[in-house]
Amino acid sequence: MADTIIIERLNEFVARVDAMKKRDKMDLSSDQDLSIAIMNLVSIEEHFFFTGAKTGKREYYDMIRDVREMRKELLKKIIKEYEGEVWCISKHLLAASMRLMEVGTKALGLGRNDEAYDLFGKSYSLYSLFWGINLKLVSVGDVKKIDEQALNAHDAKPKGFLGSLGDVVKKVFDCCIE
């Protein structure tokens, strides 16, 4: 019964997005590109931090400020309104998604394909959750209801809510205006 309600909500969301794209000429592909840029800005902040710590040069720490301001400005273009911790949750979802993608890529390069595919799946689940929250498909309260097995390492594909959410994100971004 709960799965049926979730699927109905996901279908309603897809219909709403399709209507908005037609009415407002919504360009989600640009937002998706922007989200990847934001992921990289978070990584740049981290690299400036670690380089400053390793070299003892404070100018690396000082560069964090400029990159952080740029990241905040760009994140506002995607997250127009939020409540509570959604801003930070969003930033950390993007950062964790990027890191899992990078670790997966390294595992793939080492021939550990199964591990890589598992990490790629987890990365995409977090990325889908970012969009689910910020396109208001899912409330933060719904995140608590995610099946504990949704990210089980033995799953070929995430089950439950995250699996459905990932399918919706694929559909939404597949049919974007170029």
C-alpha positions as a printed NumPy array, in Angstrom:
array([[  0.   ,   0.   ,   0.   ],
       [  2.754,   2.488,   0.95 ],
       [  4.666,   1.668,  -2.267],
       [  1.535,   2.399,  -4.303],
       [  1.222,   5.827,  -2.68 ],
       [  4.884,   6.575,  -3.366],
       [  4.561,   5.523,  -7.014],
       [  1.456,   7.699,  -7.379],
       [  3.356,  10.656,  -5.887],
       [  6.288,  10.05 ,  -8.235],
       [  3.974,   9.908, -11.257],
       [  2.261,  13.128, -10.138],
       [  5.675,  14.754,  -9.806],
       [  6.713,  13.755, -13.339],
       [  3.456,  15.201, -14.681],
       [  4.03 ,  18.462, -12.753],
       [  7.601,  18.776, -14.059],
       [  6.467,  18.104, -17.64 ],
       [  3.792,  20.813, -17.308],
       [  6.289,  23.288, -15.816],
       [  8.794,  22.633, -18.592],
       [  6.152,  23.372, -21.222],
       [  4.794,  26.428, -19.424],
       [  8.007,  27.992, -18.101],
       [ 10.56 ,  26.591, -20.562],
       [ 12.273,  25.031, -17.555],
       [ 15.821,  23.905, -18.339],
       [ 16.719,  21.186, -15.881],
       [ 19.744,  20.152, -17.924],
       [ 21.404,  23.465, -17.   ],
       [ 20.529,  22.865, -13.349],
       [ 22.029,  19.389, -13.578],
       [ 25.238,  20.833, -15.055],
       [ 25.238,  23.462, -12.315],
       [ 24.892,  20.767,  -9.637],
       [ 27.991,  19.012, -11.024],
       [ 29.887,  22.328, -10.981],
       [ 28.84 ,  22.817,  -7.344],
       [ 30.108,  19.313,  -6.519],
       [ 33.472,  20.304,  -7.938],
       [ 33.533,  23.581,  -6.006],
       [ 33.013,  21.64 ,  -2.765],
       [ 35.959,  19.445,  -3.796],
       [ 38.082,  22.524,  -4.514],
       [ 37.307,  23.836,  -1.011],
       [ 38.479,  20.499,   0.417],
       [ 41.666,  20.502,  -1.675],
       [ 42.549,  24.051,  -0.586],
       [ 42.062,  22.957,   3.024],
       [ 44.266,  19.863,   2.734],
       [ 46.916,  21.697,   0.703],
       [ 47.018,  24.449,   3.345],
       [ 47.35 ,  21.869,   6.1  ],
       [ 50.059,  19.891,   4.275],
       [ 52.129,  22.898,   3.208],
       [ 51.471,  25.174,   6.172],
       [ 50.735,  28.018,   3.734],
       [ 47.782,  30.1  ,   4.9  ],
       [ 47.084,  31.501,   1.435],
       [ 45.467,  28.161,   0.554],
       [ 43.068,  28.6  ,   3.465],
       [ 42.352,  32.146,   2.273],
       [ 41.333,  30.852,  -1.176],
       [ 38.626,  28.722,   0.444],
       [ 36.638,  31.883,   1.177],
       [ 36.328,  32.916,  -2.497],
       [ 35.451,  29.413,  -3.686],
       [ 32.902,  29.032,  -0.868],
       [ 31.211,  32.314,  -1.782],
       [ 30.981,  31.217,  -5.417],
       [ 29.558,  27.838,  -4.369],
       [ 26.946,  29.507,  -2.141],
       [ 25.911,  31.887,  -4.924],
       [ 25.505,  29.038,  -7.411],
       [ 23.7  ,  26.766,  -4.954],
       [ 21.105,  29.543,  -4.499],
       [ 20.234,  29.15 ,  -8.181],
       [ 19.097,  25.575,  -7.528],
       [ 17.882,  25.835,  -3.929],
       [ 15.581,  28.811,  -4.089],
       [ 13.771,  28.22 ,  -0.797],
       [ 14.541,  25.86 ,   2.021],
       [ 13.812,  25.177,   5.636],
       [ 15.919,  24.059,   8.552],
       [ 18.956,  22.05 ,   7.52 ],
       [ 17.957,  21.491,   3.862],
       [ 20.712,  23.824,   2.612],
       [ 23.444,  21.875,   4.421],
       [ 21.819,  18.526,   3.68 ],
       [ 21.85 ,  19.454,  -0.007],
       [ 25.49 ,  20.489,   0.038],
       [ 26.511,  17.281,   1.8  ],
       [ 24.411,  15.094,  -0.511],
       [ 26.24 ,  16.585,  -3.5  ],
       [ 29.634,  16.285,  -1.796],
       [ 29.052,  12.658,  -0.76 ],
       [ 27.739,  11.783,  -4.221],
       [ 30.882,  13.248,  -5.81 ],
       [ 33.211,  11.424,  -3.418],
       [ 31.484,   8.066,  -3.95 ],
       [ 31.704,   8.629,  -7.705],
       [ 35.445,   9.328,  -7.423],
       [ 36.104,   6.296,  -5.196],
       [ 34.054,   4.178,  -7.603],
       [ 36.109,   5.427, -10.533],
       [ 39.325,   4.505,  -8.701],
       [ 37.942,   1.034,  -7.893],
       [ 37.002,   0.592, -11.556],
       [ 40.542,   1.532, -12.572],
       [ 41.881,  -1.13 , -10.194],
       [ 39.64 ,  -3.77 , -11.737],
       [ 37.33 ,  -3.965,  -8.712],
       [ 34.263,  -3.64 , -10.907],
       [ 31.61 ,  -4.942,  -8.499],
       [ 32.768,  -2.534,  -5.807],
       [ 32.825,   0.3  ,  -8.353],
       [ 29.284,  -0.415,  -9.568],
       [ 28.037,  -0.536,  -5.979],
       [ 29.642,   2.847,  -5.246],
       [ 28.24 ,   4.327,  -8.465],
       [ 24.767,   3.17 ,  -7.444],
       [ 25.118,   4.734,  -4.005],
       [ 26.413,   7.938,  -5.567],
       [ 23.415,   8.161,  -7.883],
       [ 21.016,   7.416,  -5.027],
       [ 22.395,  10.372,  -3.058],
       [ 22.278,  12.576,  -6.169],
       [ 18.654,  11.54 ,  -6.745],
       [ 17.837,  12.332,  -3.131],
       [ 19.344,  15.816,  -3.619],
       [ 16.999,  16.433,  -6.555],
       [ 14.052,  14.797,  -4.819],
       [ 14.39 ,  17.205,  -1.904],
       [ 15.13 ,  20.306,  -3.982],
       [ 12.43 ,  19.736,  -6.583],
       [ 10.097,  19.214,  -3.62 ],
       [  9.255,  15.675,  -4.636],
       [ 10.201,  14.438,  -1.211],
       [ 10.066,  16.137,   2.144],
       [ 12.903,  15.627,   4.571],
       [ 10.435,  13.666,   6.737],
       [ 10.046,  11.149,   3.885],
       [ 13.801,  10.506,   3.96 ],
       [ 13.352,   8.785,   7.331],
       [ 10.987,   6.304,   5.685],
       [ 13.57 ,   5.024,   3.184],
       [ 13.926,   1.259,   3.303],
       [ 17.088,   0.352,   5.23 ],
       [ 17.899,  -2.165,   2.501],
       [ 17.704,   0.464,  -0.265],
       [ 21.501,   0.731,  -0.371],
       [ 22.381,  -2.857,   0.45 ],
       [ 25.679,  -3.845,  -1.236],
       [ 24.075,  -7.024,  -2.609],
       [ 21.318,  -5.192,  -4.498],
       [ 21.692,  -4.882,  -8.245],
       [ 19.481,  -1.795,  -8.079],
       [ 18.264,   0.242,  -5.097],
       [ 14.859,  -0.9  ,  -3.886],
       [ 12.017,   1.018,  -2.401],
       [ 11.883,   4.769,  -2.326],
       [ 15.447,   5.498,  -3.499],
       [ 15.087,   3.163,  -6.453],
       [ 11.844,   4.845,  -7.504],
       [ 13.284,   8.303,  -6.934],
       [ 16.31 ,   7.455,  -9.081],
       [ 14.009,   6.327, -11.893],
       [ 12.12 ,   9.618, -11.734],
       [ 15.327,  11.678, -11.786],
       [ 16.453,   9.754, -14.894],
       [ 13.147,  10.488, -16.616],
       [ 13.123,  14.156, -15.66 ],
       [ 16.656,  14.793, -16.881],
       [ 16.3  ,  12.616, -20.   ],
       [ 13.612,  14.859, -21.43 ],
       [ 15.168,  18.244, -20.739],
       [ 15.326,  21.171, -23.103],
       [ 18.808,  21.396, -24.608]])
